[in-house]
Amino acid sequence: MKKFFVCLMVLFITASACFADELRLDRETQYQKKIMAIGFRILNANQIEQRMTFYYSPNKNVNAVTYLTSKQIAVFKGILPFLDSDDEIAAILCHEISHGIDAHKGLWRRLTMTMAPKSYELKADKRGIDLMVNAGYNPVAMIVVLNKIAEEPNWFETSSSHPNGSERLAALYEYIYTKYPAYLIDNDYKNNLYYQNFLLTSKDARKTIKEKYQKQSIKPVNNKK
Ligand SMILES: [Zn+2]
């Protein structure tokens, strides 16, 4: 009987040692693994044949970048406190993967991306929505994330490479409204603090969008996967 308990103790200690090994992965390694797994899931689900790689960077800026020549996508430490779920991490990655797809189209495309970054930003937001839906993520997360981080300068004050936040959010809402309306009807984010704030600050823009499509008699259809 005593032997049995000794065996049990040994087993327990070995098991907890293995478990401790798992836990010993530091935070930064966990971030790297998470970002990489979501990134590759998006590439595979969308059958994207161009190669891209994903990195966690300890940079404290609130940002993520796609390096146009190396096709490396880096998610900065500074943006992580703004991301509350896999859907929100996927939103950031899908936007960057869209830049990565363009970056693969050669030197000329990379030059135009550098010269006219704002149009590529809007494109990356919209194509990012398609990439999210195809990979099984909720595209409303893109609105939620941008509402937390996008800048709001007046047009004459802006020096940024990104369009004004309200403009981006309205364009995203319109895109989801026309292409994936089911996500807005059956909205998992309806009680989300940041989504509620988007609803509050986009009343006029959303009204204009609704009127625009009522006039064109396009009705949102339920096409949620
Ligand atoms: Zn971008």
Residues whose N, C-alpha, C, O or C-beta is under 5 A from the ligand:
A	BS01	ZN	E121 A124
